[in-house]
Amino acid sequence: MATKRSIFEEVGDTPKQVAAPGAIDRSGQGARAAIRAWLFALMALVVVMIAVGGLTRLTDSGLAITEWKPVTGAIPPMNAEAWDSEFAKYQEIPEYQLQNKGMTLSEFKSIYWWEWGHRQLGRLIGLVWAVGFLAFVGLRKVPTGWTGRLLGIGALIGVQGAIGWWMVSSGLGAGMLDVASYRLATHLGLAFVILGLLMVYALRFGRAQTDLMQARRATDARMVRLATALVVFAFVQIILGALVAGIDAGRGYPDWPLMAGGFLPPQPFDIEPLWRNFFENDGLVQFMHRMAGYLLFAYGLFVFMRARKSANRKIRAAFHGVIGMMFLQMVLGIFTVIYSAPWHIAIVHQVGAVVLWMLILRARFLSQYPISQSVRG
């Protein structure tokens, strides 16, 4: 029963109920810091996976394991009999019969371990995702609206494993010495998509939801549009790089800036039907990768000049990083061509693509969600 109040009671004497600071920000936000750390762990594993995948391709190890056993394949050969069995399976495929005839068991083991390690990393990524996702969901620590997105990452990881086998199986057919280049490009392209999603999600979890909502009001729409186009352009160049790697096109035409003394490589359209040249003609594929690289750098320079006019210093700094890495990546590409793509230069070039991809995505994110700065800033 409510007590009677005196008519002489001061209004200010009435106790006030004050909302706890940050209550709105904490509502439905889950374990953002822990999820961010989990996403960064997955990012690191995917970067290592891309690097090991590149080395597996550069060492011609991708066809060493001729079967796909998602569970039991995690156990490598444990005795001499098991090794002989694995080697016998490899000896049945065209790569051994047409290219590696006479390979010793010791030599086979070296390429086997590269492919086995690549597949183990894939299993580890799937395991880390599953353990983390199930733990956060089970403890009800996933922020509102994020369960589907995090589940989507796991679905893409599963699809990536299937595409990996689809790629390897293409190299086991009659007359094949390598996997199909377009399947390799699909495999690598999806790896970059997964890495990109992890990157963007981790960046979003690095800031409070209220901060993101407020930052969205200051979005630099022009830079977001320019950066989005840069993301698409960079992705196309990554796919072209995968096509180059798929047919060892980087090991031909070691002159620069010309190709065999001319602007165009000799006989760029000598394969029938015509469309196959864009995937299988080593000269034409390398030419496309070169031209796309020049255009990407030119567009990146244009975006950089526009970013310099931004009032936000964080945005300016982010695009400084992009153009710096873009220049370094172009130099690495030139050296890769001049020295006929030795593995130690080629893998640095591939890792450079990963770094550039992440820097572009970060610059776009900062354009969409600018970090507030002082008036003097």
Secondary structure, 3 states (H helix, E strand, C coil): CCCCCCCCCCHHHCCCCCCCCCHHHHCCCCCHHHHHHHHHHHHHHHHHHHHHHHHHHHCCCCCCCCCCCCCHHHCCCCCHHHHHHHHHHHCCCHHHHHHCCCCCHHHHHHHHHHHHHHHHHHHHHHHHHHHHHHHHHHCCCCCCCCHHHHHHHHHHHHHHHHHHHHHHHHCCCCCCCCCCHHHHHHHHHHHHHHHHHHHHHHHHHCCCHHHHHHHHCCCCHHHHHHHHHHHHHHHHHHHHHHHHHHCCHHHCCCCCCCECCECCCCCCCCCCCHHHHHHHCHHHHHHHHHHHHHHHHHHHHHHHHHHCCCCCHHHHHHHHHHHHHHHHHHHHHHHHHHCCCCHHHHHHHHHHHHHHHHHHHHHHHHHHCCCCCCCCC
